Amino acid sequence: MTFDLFSALIDSRSGGSTALCGISVARGWHRTGHEVYEEWDRRNKAAQRASIRWVPYTTLAREALASSYAAHALHGDARDDLQRMLNSLPEWPLWDDVAESMPVLAERHRIGLLSNVDDHLFRRTAAARYLDPDLVLTSERLRAYKPDPRIYLRAREALGSMVHVATSARDVRGALEAGIPVVRLRRPGHQLDPEGPRPGLVADRLADVPALVERSRCAG
């Protein structure tokens, strides 16, 4: 069973916005940290979607932050500010059911990762302790970014039979269109792609995931 990092396990919007809020206040920007985060996140995901040949997550993220600054006439060094934001990764909060439910899940399933991230960044997150290091599949390792079908197909090639627990619209759609079974884990601030396929398994909390997976196996 694999999980997405920045939506299913970590509240990245809260963590990243907090870091950018500190920068915004210090610089006296006319945009809040939350607004800058939303703009950066949109551009960062667009860059990942357009990436044909793999380049490091940090490279795409830095370019997305620089273009966000330019679009809103914000003064700042995108390289230094991205580093400051990524330095805060250990403080980005887990969703409130992760610490309790992940050890329980690990008693019944092998728990891994499938996420758009560089290896060294993942290892600094609060989620790293709950995942099997041998099952950590990052964009850096698989040389592709979601929602490119290659990242899902390479994950299945590496792991064999798998279920992916996803939250974001692009991840749910990408995995389903690549033929990967999905449990959609609902998290605040994330909606499904209205034009994409609908997942058959939907959970409101992590604790609901094992029963859904077992039910699916029995039905199959």
N, C-alpha and C positions, 0 to 999 in steps of 0.2 A: 504494500500500500504506500503510495507516494502522496506527499502534500505540497501544495504551493506554499511559498514562504511569506511573501509580502501581502497576502490578503487572507489566506486561510488560517495562518498561525500568528502573524504579527499585524498589528494595527499600524501599518506603515504611514498612513495619512496623518495620524496623530504624532508619530515619532518624527517624521520628516518636517511637518509643519512647525513643531516645537523648535527644532533646530533653526529653521529659517526665520521664525519669529524673533529669535535672539539677534540674528543678523539684521533683520529689518529695523528693529528698534535702534540698534547701534548706528545704523546708517541713516536713519531718519527717512526711510523710503515712504512713498505715498501708497505703497501696496503692502498689505499684511503678509506675514509669513505663510498663512494658509492660502492666500491668493497666489503667491509665488509658487508654492508647492503644487497647487493644482495645475498651473501653467507648465511647470517643469515636468510633472508627471505625464501630462498629455503629450508633450513633445518627446519625452524619453521613450514612451511606449510607441509613438509613431516611428522613431528612429529604429527601435528594435524590430518593428514590423517590416520596415523597409530594408533591413540588413540582409544582404545576400551572402556576403562572406563575413565570418565571425570576426568581430573586434571586441576588446574587453568592455565589460559593462561600464567601467569607470570612464572610458573614452566617450561612449555614447551619452552617458549621464552628464559629463562635463560640457559637451557640445550642446546638449539640450538646455542646460542651465545658462550658458552664454547666450543662446538665442532667445531665451525667456527674458534675460536682462535687456537685450537689444530691443525686443518688441515693446517693452514698457519703460524704456529709458531709465533703467536702474543702474546706478553706479556700483561697481564691485568687481572683484577678481573671481571669475567663475571657477578657476582651478582651486584657489584657496578656499572659497566658500563651499565647494563640493566636498573638499577634504574635511572641512569642519562639520558638515552635515553627516558624512560617513563615519567620522570619529564618534558621533553620537549613537551609532548603531546598537551598541550594547544596552542603551537605555530605551530603545524603541519597544513599546509595550506589547507583550503577548495578549491575545484575547483572553478574557477572564476564565475560560474553561480549559485552556491548554495545559497548565501545570498539573491540574487534577486528572484530566482525561488521557493525556498522552501515555503516561506509564501504564495505565490500564489497557489501552490499545496495544501497547508493545508486548503485553503478556499473551496476546492472541494472534498478533500479526507482526511481520517484519515491517518496520516503519522507516520510510525513506523520504527523499526530497526530489521534486522536479520543479526547478525554478530558474527564472532569468536573473542570474547573479554570478559574480566572480567567486571562486572558491574561498579566497581569503576573507571576503566580506561575510559570507555565510557563517564562517567559523566564529565570527565575533558577535553574532546575534544570540539573543536569549533562547532561541529555538534550537540551537545546535545540540544542546545536551540531551534532547529527547529523540534524536534521530540516529539510526544506524549509519555510521560513517561509510560503510561499504555500499550503502544504497543512496548516497547523496549524488544526485545527477543534476549538475548545474549547466547553464548555457555554456560556460567555459569548457566543461568536460565534453559536452555533446556537440559543441561547435555550431549551435543554432539557437535562435530565440523564438519563444512563443510569439504569435500563434503558428509559426511555420510548422507544417506537418513533420518535418525531419526531426525535430526535437522529441516529439512523442514516439515516432517510429523507432528512433535510436534508443529511447528509454525502454521500449518494449523488447528490443533486440538484446539489451543489456540485462534486463530483469526477467524476461519471459512473461508469464501471466501476471497481470497487475491491475490494480484499481487506483485511479487518481482522484484525490480529494481536492476539489477546486472551488474557488469562490468567484473570481472576476469573470466578467462576460467573455473576454477574449480567451481565457484559459478553458472555461467550460466548452465554448464553441470549438476551439482548436483541438482539444482532446477528443471530443465526440466525432468531429469530422475526420480525425485520423483513425477512428475505430477503437479508441481506448475507452473502457468502461469508466464512468464518472459518478462519484457521489458529489452532488453540489451542496456545499456547506454555506448556508446563508450567513452573511456578516453585514453589519450596518454600512450603508453607503455604497453597496454593490448591487447592481441589477443585471439580469440576463440580457443578452443581445436579442431584441425582439425579432430579428430576422434569422436568428440561428436555431439550431436544433434544441429541443427541450430535453433536459436530463430526466431519466426515469426515477432516479434516486435523489431525494432532497432531504437534508438534515438541518435542523435548527441549532443543534449543539453537537459538539464532538462526541458526546456520550451516546448519541443516536446512531453513529456511523456503523459500529460493528453489527448491529441487528439488521441494518439495511443491506450490508454486504452479504450476510448469511442468508437473508431472505432471497436475495438475488441469485445466489448459488443454488438454493433449493429449487427456485422457479426454473432455473436453467436446466 
